[in-house]
Amino acid sequence: MFGQSSLMQIVRPLFRLILALSLFSLIGSISGSPLPADHPCGELVRKYLTCVVNQEWKTAASLLLPSSLDRKQKETISVIKTAPTMTEEAQMLERFGVKEIRDLEKLSPQEFYVLDREAWHKRINAAADVTKRKQETLKIDVLGLVEEKDKGYVHATVRTSQETLTDRIEELFLISFIKENGKWVIWPEMKDRPIITPIEAKKEDTKKKKEDAKKK
């Protein structure tokens, strides 16, 4: 019989393998075409992940879809405003180092992103030598890029590796890009949120029903 620790040693690698195969399966099923390794999104994804590890939040923010950052800011502010008690609201604000909701509302989405990331890393309080080691050992391997031409998306599958003082950490990411104002930016929510687009036929049908109702 396997002990619990032995079982976990078997299950964890199996889970990682399943996850990796799922991501590759997703990319293979996209109605698009592979892109060359020198496509601009390849360099951008390397730049973004390097900024994240180096905690260069201002530069990272410039690589993200502005509307996504705006939505995150508004959602966070909404959560704070609906806190059950003033004490809980104050505790939430304290995490960002501010005292009033308006201090968050007056920030641009990019400024809010920087503040949010800085606040999060301050809370986890990682040891400086561990952070330095992770930055020094970071490796980024873009495994593949694929384009959905009909939608204007590019998806990157990326393997990262970095070390702490005791372990090597490897992660697999699926990162999506969209063009805005002529430049590629990362759409961080694409894999986590459904993309909802009104269907024109249904919109026309609804419009017709409203017009018919007025005639009656």
Residue pairs with C-beta under 8 A, 6 or more apart in sequence:
2 10
16 172
19 172
20 172
23 157
23 172
23 174
24 157
26 174
27 144
27 146
27 155
27 157
27 174
30 146
30 148
30 155
31 148
31 150
32 146
32 147
32 148
32 149
32 153
32 155
33 146
33 147
33 149
34 144
34 145
34 146
35 41
35 42
35 145
35 146
35 147
35 154
36 145
37 142
37 145
39 145
39 154
40 184
41 145
41 154
41 156
41 177
41 184
42 142
42 145
42 156
44 63
44 177
44 184
44 186
45 140
45 142
45 156
45 158
45 175
45 177
45 186
46 140
46 142
47 59
47 63
48 60
48 63
48 64
48 175
48 186
49 138
49 140
49 158
49 160
49 173
50 56
50 138
50 140
51 57
51 59
51 60
51 63
52 60
53 134
53 135
53 138
53 162
54 135
55 117
55 118
55 121
55 131
57 113
57 114
57 117
57 118
58 110
58 114
60 113
60 117
61 69
61 109
61 110
61 113
61 114
62 110
63 185
63 186
64 113
64 185
64 186
64 188
65 178
65 180
65 185
65 186
65 187
65 188
66 109
66 110
66 180
66 185
68 187
68 188
68 189
69 109
69 110
69 112
69 113
70 109
71 189
72 109
72 112
72 113
72 116
73 104
73 107
73 109
73 112
73 113
76 104
76 112
76 116
77 101
77 104
77 105
79 92
80 89
80 92
80 93
80 101
80 104
81 89
81 101
83 89
83 92
89 101
90 99
93 99
93 100
93 101
93 103
93 104
95 119
95 123
96 103
96 104
96 115
96 116
96 119
97 115
97 119
98 104
104 112
104 115
107 115
129 165
130 164
130 165
133 163
133 164
133 165
134 162
134 163
134 164
134 169
135 162
137 161
137 162
137 163
137 168
138 160
138 161
138 162
139 160
139 161
139 162
140 158
140 159
140 160
141 158
141 159
141 160
141 161
142 156
142 157
142 158
143 157
143 158
143 159
144 156
144 157
145 154
145 155
145 156
145 157
146 154
146 155
147 153
147 154
147 155
148 154
148 155
152 178
152 179
153 176
153 177
153 178
153 187
153 190
154 176
154 177
154 178
154 184
155 174
155 175
155 176
155 177
156 173
156 174
156 175
156 176
156 177
157 172
157 173
157 174
158 172
158 173
158 174
158 175
159 170
159 171
159 172
159 173
160 170
160 171
160 173
161 168
161 169
161 170
162 168
162 169
163 169
174 191
175 186
175 188
176 186
176 187
176 190
176 191
177 184
177 185
177 186
177 187
178 184
178 185
178 187
178 190
179 185
